[in-house]
Amino acid sequence: MKTQHKHALLFSIISCAYFGVTEASNGDATKWMEAYGTPHDMAFSGIVTFAHLPNAPCLISQTPFDIGIIGFPFDTAVSYRPGARFGPKAIRDGSRRLRASNGWSLHWGMNPYDGSISIVDCGDVPITPYDNALALQEMEVAYETMINRPTVPGHGLSFPRGIDGKPHPFVLTLGGDHTIVYPILRSLFKRHGPITVLHFDSHIDTWSPGKIPTSTSLISQITHGTMFWKASTEGLIANNSIHAGIRSKFAGPWDLDHDTAVGFEMVTADEIDDVGVEGIVQRIHHRVGNDPLYLRYAPLGLGSLGDTDTTNKASIST
């Protein structure tokens, strides 16, 4: 008997055995439901999405949402240690204990996960790790796709309206090294014009590529420490932007002058000792006003004073 015939016969025998068992056990198909009802994931179980939210293919589906969460697993523009491509996965793992059944916030007096607003986890953008020029394009197109999705009517949220006069959903981005900010700002600029940036971090990330001797090509000039500089050269950033939590080292006072020229004011980490949290909040609000705002949070902005390496840290932005 030929080999392929043997394989076909074996497959037929296995199939018959399998379907025979299935037919014999049809009576038990509802046994779980009868005994325990609809299964519910525990905090530590189930397919991992942010806060156990429903997953949606937002890049290809026209389904409306109020808040979309998308991962940008990108880390090939760092100067020291990569690894932030695993940031979206780590953030989702860290959010497992957030869910609708215990999501009510004492501070806000509401439960954002109870279905009163439409929040979906859109998964990750399949960003190439081999070509930064292509990766930047992929992130820009993905974010632009997200912010152009329709919102869900009747939920009472005040959505940002673009220069087209239409409401656009909120997007929460899970990074990814800090470079992801540049394609995001390019996308937002097309809908809102120059964007005011509220930047929580320990580093300013406005350095020019002249500080990096190996930045000889245009793409190599766009890094996790230069993305705000690059955005400013294209007019993407409004001049009332602000950093909060700065405590890094600088080449000299000229770095501060350059940071101001890019469009930022600075709140240093130790100012909290002088004016307190409320004073910093008031200063930020006075600076940004009511203009279209992009908020970016890197863990070191409010994190441990002993941790000074950001090249492998994930960031969250919206």
Secondary structure, DSSP 8 states (H G I E B T S, - for coil): --HHHHHHHHHHHHHHHHHHHHHHTGGGTTHHHHHH-S----TT-SS--GGG--B--TTT-----SEEEEEE---TT-SS---GGGHHHHHHHHTTT--GGG--BTTTTB-TTSSSS-EEEEEE----SS-HHHHHHHHHHHHHHHHTS---TTS-----B-TTS-B--EEEEEESSGGGHHHHHHHHHHHHSSBEEEEESSS-----GGGSTT--STGGG--TTTHHHHHHHTT-B-TTEEEEEE----S-THHHHHHHHHTEEEEEGGGHHHHHHHHHHHHHHHHHTTS-EEEEE-GGGTS-TT----TT---EE-
